């Protein structure tokens, strides 16, 4: 959402967007987040937290990069919906993951740490957008390429995250009376 707000004035000029269209982009991003929240939770219960975190990161990052390549508003709005879905799937699942990984006495501290660390990306994004967007008529696209940096995490994070919340094993058979 933050990257979109920095790029939108230049995008408005590129595609001659109306205020209504700008609102629709924002709304579709939030709609994607609602979808991602529901799907992320269900998928993480079925397939595990770690695979869902990885898949959500891939969806978010690839959709962000493809947003940079959008030929028009209509394609962009679809990709922003997918970006929102991947983003919220990751956010929702990571909070559950942290809850499952840490003891009750320190859980709140670690959840706060995760949320705080996630917020640290906003100032560098704002600075990058402030430098890149005014540099040329279509340089706003680079803001969304930067959003694809999550693909780097997909390479390293799986080795660091222990599995949790995996698909439940089948129940043992009921005892039979002989």
Protein Blocks (a to p, Z undefined) as FASTA:
>chain_A
ZZmmmmmmmmmmmnopafklmmmmmmmmmmmmmmmmmmmmmmmmmnojklmmmmmmmmmm
mmmmmmmmocbfklmmmmmmmmmmmmmmmmmmmmmmmmmmpcfklmmmmmmmmmmmmmmm
mmmmmmmmmmmmmnpmklmmmmmmmmmmmmmmmmmmmmmpccehiacdddddddddZZ
